[in-house]
Amino acid sequence: MLEEYIARFILHMSHNYRKYIGGFFGFFIGVLWLQFGFFPMLFVCLCSILGYKLGDFKIQKKIKRKILEKLKED
């Protein structure tokens, strides 16, 4: 039973590793940037969410597409 959970966790991590790396990076930067307290804690959480989203491959494709469209307009 535990082996099944571990296998599913590893499979999930292998498919979404960019999201987790992005989330960790955002969290790490947020912790380095701020002092401790309620509002800084919210900022760290927002940085983590932003990093998680930027690590998503679908969102990366959308961002790259928009950048290329803007460059082609010039």
N, C-alpha and C positions, 0 to 999 in steps of 0.2 A: 504494500500500500504506500509506504513512504517512498519506495523506488519509483512508483508511478508519478507521484507528486514531483519528485526531483526531475524525472524525465520530462514531464510537461513544462516545468519551470525552465529547464535548459532549452527546450524547443521554443518556448515563448521568447526567451532571451536572445536566441540565435536569430529569430525573425525581426526583433525590435531593438537590436543592440544600439543603433544610432540614437534612438529616443532616450535610452537610459544614459548613454554617454553625454548627450546634450543636456539632460536633466541634471546629471552630476556636475557637469561643467558650470551650468548656470548657478547651481547651489554653491559650488566652491567659490565662484567669483562673488556671489552675494555675501557669503560669510566673510571673505577677505575685505569687502567694500564697507561693511557696516559694523557698528557697535551693537551690543545686545540691547534689547528692548522690544516693545510690542510692535511699533511701526517698522523698525528695521527687520523684525521677524517676518512681517508681511511682505516686505521688499524681497527678502530671501526666497520666500515661497513663490512670488511672482517671477523672480529670475529662474527658479527651477522649472516652473511651468513653461516659461518662454524657451528655455533651453530644450525641454522635452519636445515642444512643438517644432522648434527649428531642427531638431534631430530627426523628425519624421520625414521620410523620403518623399511622400506625396507633396508635402508643403514645400520641400526643397525644390521639387520640380516646378511648382507653381511660381515660386519666387524667381527661379532661373528664367522661366518663360517670360515673366513680366519684365525682367531686366533686359532680356534680349529684344523684346518688343519695343521697349523705350530706346534702346540703342539703334534699332533699325529705323525708328522714326526720324532720327537726326540726320 
